[in-house]
Amino acid sequence: VQIRLESAKVAMVWLPLSVIGYAWVCQERVNIAAMCVMLFLAGFLSIWIYASTLAYIVDANTGRSSTAVAANTSFRGLSAFVATEIAVPLQDSIGDGGLYTLWAGLMVITNCIILLVLYKGRKWREASAEREKRKLDGK
């Protein structure tokens, strides 16, 4: 199961950097080609991480994967709603460079959480399975 997250490590390094690159080429009004390259990289790397984490969610939640995917989708949707509502006021106050640099910082935090799951997830899953087994044996 861990291999799913292992495959996202490369993208986790480059995604925040590509978002920061996009931020500052937008802020500095650089040639549109540079914006397109940075936007492509950010999109490609974010899909890479998303696909890896979604595969992990499915594999790690045997028997309840649809519930886990639904919870993930709900959280993503709520996060997108909040981000959409605060993006323009933030952009107006701190500019493109500041907004996307802040966003990249949030990505670094979430990437650290993914790495935590990568390294501790097996132990957490085993402990959870043991608790469920004890609960079933106690009935």
Stockholm file with secondary structure:
# STOCKHOLM 1.0

chainA/1-139         VQIRLESAKVAMVWLPLSVIGYAWVCQERVNIAAMCVMLFLAGFLSIWIYASTLAYIVDANTGRSSTAVAANTSFRGLSAFVATEIAVPLQDSIGDGGLYTLWAGLMVITNCIILLVLYKGRKWREASAEREKRKLDGK
#=GR chainA/1-139 SS CHHHHHTTHHHHHHHHHHHHHHHHHHHTTCCHHHHHHHHHHHHHHHHHHHHHHHHHHHHHSTTCHHHHHHHHHHHHHHHHHHHHHHHHHHHHHHHHHHHHHHHHHHHHHHHHHHHHHHHHHHHHHHHHHHHHHHHHHHC
#=GC SS_cons         CHHHHHTTHHHHHHHHHHHHHHHHHHHTTCCHHHHHHHHHHHHHHHHHHHHHHHHHHHHHSTTCHHHHHHHHHHHHHHHHHHHHHHHHHHHHHHHHHHHHHHHHHHHHHHHHHHHHHHHHHHHHHHHHHHHHHHHHHHC
//
